[in-house]
């Protein structure tokens, strides 16, 4: 899943304090809080399966509380992604 990891790395470089993200289709309307990162099914085939692998390794946590799938990036993954 190099494309997803690369995008996450780029996002955390631009937004070093962001940890929350949602997954969407580009055609969906989403009224977020404004600080969430977004990853699109359209850009990442098998996105949910990739996230399940990251979750199984304890690198992200599912914090969904409504109809939008929502996750938190752990500090371990954030450190890996921002490492030079």
N, C-alpha and C positions, 0 to 999 in steps of 0.2 A: 504494500500500500504506500509506495513512495510518494505518489502525488498528494495524498491526504496529509502525510507527515510533512511534506514540503510546504503545503499551504498553511498548516498549523504553525510551522516554524516562522513563516513570513508574517502571519497574523500576530504572533506573540512578539516578534521583533518590533512591529508597528504599535502594538498595544500590550506592553509588558505586564500590566496589572490585570488584564482580562483573563478570566478563568472559565466563565460560563459560556456555553454555546448551544445553539439549537440546530436541528436539521430540518430542511425544508425542500420543497420543489420550487423552482423559480416562478412558477405560475401562481403560487399561493400568496395570499395576503397575510402579513404577520405584523401585529402591532406590539412590538417588544418594548422593553424598557430603554433601549438605545445603546446599551453597552455590551450586549451579547455578540459573540462571534457567530457567524452563520456558515454552515457547510451544506451544499446542495446535492440532492440525489442526482440531479442532472449532470453534475461535474464528477461524481465519484460512484461508479458502478459498485453495487453490493455494499453501499455505505453502512447500512445497519449491521451487516456481518463484520465489517472492519471495526466498527465501534464495539461490537460484542467481544472481539479479540482484545482490544485495548481494555475493556472493562474486566475481562477474565484475568488480565495481568495486573489489575488494580491501578491502572494508569488514568482512568476516567471513572466517574461515578454518575449513574443515572439519577437525576433529581426531578424527573418529570412530575408535574402537578396539575397539568391540564391536557389538552389535546395535542400540544406541541412537544415533541421529544426534546428533552433538555438535559444537558450533561455539565459536569464540572471537570476541568482538567486538574489533576493532582499536581502538587508541587514537584514531585519526582519527574513527571512528564514535562512540566514547564521548564524545569532545570535542564533536562536533556535537550529540549527544543531550542533553548536560548543559549546553549553552550556554543562557544566558538571553536 
